[in-house]
Amino acid sequence: MKRVGVFGAAGRMGATVCAAVLSASDLELVVAVDPVAAGRPLDEVAALRGSGLEIAASPDSVSEAGADVVVDFTVAAAAREHLRWCADRGVHVVCGTTGFDETDLKAMQSWFSGEAHAVVAANFSIGAALMMRCAELCAPLVAGAEVVELHHDRKRDAPSGTALETIRRMQASRDAAGVGDWAADPTEKELVSGARGGRAEGGVHVHSVRLPGLVAHQEVIFGLQGETLLIRHDSLDRASYMPGVLLAVRRVADLEGLTIGLGDLLEL
């Protein structure tokens, strides 16, 4: 049985991960870390029953609990420290925190070149992984594309990590195929600044919506001569991420080094 810890256990995603691990017969939740709620019962903070854990303040409790794998859903600044801490101590990591850049990922490749392995994904939804793969396949065959991502009103970063990863993979697919630039943007004047969204890798426009009632949603809109193609994914509940998280928890020890995204785990 794998012994699992959670960083950010008092947060919305962290609490959902704790519940998922507790419900898995082959996993054991042995430590929950969150300095914001340190010293409080996990069951009370995360609306759980039967964990019997008190939320710890520091990563040192991971070693004390003998965790094999730690799941991190925090913020980028904290996650960088957590991942380095785990790599130095031979603890595997599954990280769903967003906000990392290419410099971060290169550093992680170095950190996890030894005994500890890591899976880092902008989105652990299996549906989102399929959406990104579809967009990647379509990208070399179309003239233009724009991405619209929609999230709840508490999300701190824009655009989302999923949107940026989708666009990165779309551009990499076009580059590998030797395809030219995307269709030029015809806009000559923005009457409202930012109306055309932000320009991400390769010049693809990305638009971020933040509203109450949303969870996590994304559309990739492709334009061709006389037709359009829309790929849309909707996460309607945070539970949608848990099959992917638990898959990564079970598989991370068998993967070498740093694995980015769920593609390798799903053989996409």
C-alpha positions in Angstrom: 0.0 0.0 0.0 1.4 3.4 -1.0 1.7 5.9 1.7 0.5 9.4 0.5 0.9 12.9 1.7 -0.8 16.1 0.5 0.6 19.6 0.4 -2.1 22.3 0.5 -4.5 19.9 2.3 -6.8 22.7 3.5 -7.4 24.1 0.0 -10.2 23.2 -2.3 -8.2 20.9 -4.4 -6.1 19.6 -1.6 -9.2 18.6 0.4 -10.6 16.8 -2.6 -7.3 14.9 -3.0 -7.4 13.9 0.6 -10.9 12.5 0.2 -9.9 10.6 -2.9 -6.9 9.0 -1.3 -9.0 8.0 1.8 -11.5 6.3 -0.5 -8.8 4.3 -2.4 -8.3 0.8 -1.0 -4.7 0.6 -2.2 -3.6 4.0 -0.8 -3.1 5.3 2.7 -3.2 9.0 3.6 -0.5 9.4 6.2 0.1 13.2 6.3 -1.6 16.4 5.4 0.4 19.7 5.3 -0.9 23.2 5.2 0.6 26.0 7.3 -2.6 28.0 7.0 -4.5 25.4 9.0 -1.7 23.8 11.0 -2.8 22.1 14.2 -6.4 21.7 13.2 -8.1 18.3 12.5 -8.1 17.5 8.8 -11.6 16.1 9.1 -12.9 19.4 10.3 -11.0 21.6 7.8 -11.7 19.4 4.7 -15.1 18.2 5.7 -13.9 14.6 5.9 -14.6 11.7 8.2 -12.2 9.1 9.6 -8.8 10.5 8.6 -7.7 10.9 12.2 -5.0 13.3 11.0 -4.0 16.7 12.3 -2.8 19.2 9.7 1.0 19.7 9.8 2.8 22.9 9.3 6.0 21.9 7.5 7.3 19.4 4.9 9.4 17.8 7.6 6.2 15.9 8.7 6.3 14.1 5.3 9.6 12.4 6.3 8.3 11.6 9.8 5.2 10.0 8.4 7.2 7.9 5.9 5.2 9.1 2.8 6.2 7.4 -0.5 4.4 10.0 -2.7 3.3 13.6 -2.0 0.6 15.4 -4.0 1.0 19.1 -4.3 -1.9 21.5 -5.0 -0.6 24.8 -3.7 0.8 27.9 -5.4 3.9 28.1 -7.6 6.2 29.8 -5.0 5.4 27.2 -2.4 5.4 24.3 -4.8 8.9 25.1 -6.1 10.2 24.7 -2.5 8.1 21.6 -1.9 9.3 19.8 -5.1 13.0 20.6 -4.3 12.5 19.4 -0.8 11.0 16.1 -2.0 13.7 15.6 -4.6 16.4 16.0 -2.1 14.8 13.4 0.2 13.9 10.8 -2.4 10.1 11.4 -2.1 8.0 11.1 -5.3 5.7 14.0 -6.2 2.5 14.4 -8.2 2.0 18.2 -8.7 -1.1 19.9 -10.1 0.0 23.4 -9.1 0.2 25.8 -12.1 2.3 28.9 -12.8 5.6 27.2 -13.7 7.7 28.5 -16.6 10.3 26.8 -18.8 13.0 27.7 -16.3 11.1 26.0 -13.5 10.6 22.8 -15.6 14.3 22.7 -16.5 15.2 23.0 -12.9 12.7 20.2 -12.0 14.4 17.9 -14.6 17.6 18.3 -12.8 16.1 17.8 -9.3 14.3 14.6 -10.3 17.2 13.0 -12.2 17.9 10.6 -9.2 15.9 8.5 -6.9 12.8 10.7 -6.7 10.4 11.0 -9.7 7.7 13.6 -10.4 4.6 14.0 -12.5 3.7 17.6 -13.1 0.5 18.4 -15.0 -1.4 21.7 -15.6 -4.6 19.6 -15.6 -5.2 16.1 -14.2 -8.5 15.7 -15.9 -8.4 12.8 -18.4 -10.9 14.6 -20.6 -8.6 17.6 -20.7 -5.7 15.4 -21.6 -7.7 14.1 -24.5 -8.7 17.6 -25.5 -5.1 18.7 -25.6 -4.1 15.7 -27.7 -6.9 16.4 -30.2 -5.8 20.0 -30.5 -2.2 18.9 -31.0 -3.3 16.6 -33.9 -5.4 19.3 -35.5 -2.9 22.2 -35.3 -0.8 21.5 -38.4 -3.8 21.1 -40.6 -5.6 24.4 -40.0 -5.0 28.0 -40.7 -5.9 29.7 -37.5 -6.8 29.0 -33.9 -7.8 30.8 -30.7 -8.3 29.5 -27.2 -11.0 30.6 -24.7 -10.6 29.3 -21.1 -13.3 29.9 -18.5 -12.7 29.4 -14.7 -14.3 30.2 -11.4 -13.9 33.7 -9.9 -11.3 32.6 -7.3 -8.6 31.5 -9.8 -5.5 33.7 -9.4 -3.7 33.3 -12.7 -4.7 34.1 -16.2 -4.5 32.5 -18.7 -4.7 29.1 -17.1 -1.9 26.6 -17.2 -4.0 24.3 -19.2 -4.5 26.9 -21.9 -0.8 27.7 -22.1 0.1 24.0 -22.3 -2.5 23.4 -25.0 -1.0 26.2 -27.1 2.5 25.1 -26.4 1.7 21.6 -27.7 -0.2 23.0 -30.7 2.8 25.1 -31.7 5.2 22.3 -31.2 3.1 20.1 -33.4 3.1 22.8 -36.2 6.8 23.3 -35.8 7.5 19.5 -36.1 5.4 19.4 -39.2 7.2 22.3 -40.8 4.0 24.3 -41.2 4.2 28.1 -41.6 2.8 30.8 -39.4 -0.8 30.9 -38.2 -3.2 33.1 -40.2 -2.5 36.8 -39.6 -4.7 38.7 -37.2 -6.7 41.2 -39.3 -7.4 43.5 -36.4 -6.0 47.0 -37.0 -7.4 48.8 -34.0 -8.7 47.6 -30.6 -11.5 49.9 -29.5 -11.2 48.4 -26.0 -7.7 47.5 -24.9 -7.3 43.7 -24.6 -10.4 42.9 -26.6 -8.4 40.5 -28.7 -7.1 38.7 -25.6 -3.4 37.9 -25.0 -1.0 36.6 -27.6 0.6 33.3 -26.5 3.2 31.0 -28.2 3.2 31.4 -31.9 0.9 34.4 -31.7 -2.2 32.3 -30.8 -4.8 34.5 -29.1 -6.0 33.3 -25.7 -9.0 34.7 -23.8 -9.7 34.3 -20.1 -13.1 34.4 -18.5 -13.6 34.5 -14.7 -17.1 34.2 -13.3 -19.0 32.7 -10.3 -20.6 29.4 -11.2 -17.8 28.2 -13.5 -15.4 25.4 -12.5 -12.9 24.8 -15.4 -13.7 24.9 -19.1 -11.8 25.4 -22.3 -12.5 25.8 -26.0 -10.0 25.5 -28.8 -11.5 27.1 -31.9 -9.9 26.3 -35.3 -10.7 28.3 -38.4 -10.4 26.8 -41.9 -11.7 28.0 -45.3 -15.5 28.2 -45.0 -15.7 26.1 -41.8 -14.7 26.0 -38.1 -13.9 23.2 -35.7 -14.6 23.6 -32.0 -13.0 21.3 -29.3 -14.4 21.9 -25.9 -13.8 20.4 -22.5 -15.8 21.0 -19.3 -14.9 20.0 -15.8 -18.1 20.3 -13.8 -16.7 19.2 -10.4 -13.2 19.0 -8.9 -13.8 15.3 -8.6 -13.1 15.1 -12.3 -9.4 15.5 -11.6 -9.1 12.7 -9.1 -8.9 9.7 -11.5 -5.8 11.4 -13.1 -4.3 12.3 -9.8 -4.7 8.8 -8.4 -3.3 7.3 -11.6 -0.2 9.4 -11.3 0.1 8.6 -7.6 0.1 4.9 -8.5 2.5 5.2 -11.4 5.0 7.9 -10.5 7.5 5.5 -8.9 7.7 3.6 -12.2 8.4 6.6 -14.3 11.9 8.0 -14.8 12.7 11.6 -13.8 10.2 14.3 -14.6 7.0 13.5 -16.5 5.0 16.5 -17.8 1.2 16.0 -18.3 -0.9 12.8 -18.4 0.0 11.9 -22.0 2.6 9.2 -21.1 0.4 7.7 -18.4 -2.5 7.4 -20.8 -0.3 6.4 -23.7 -1.6 9.3 -25.9 
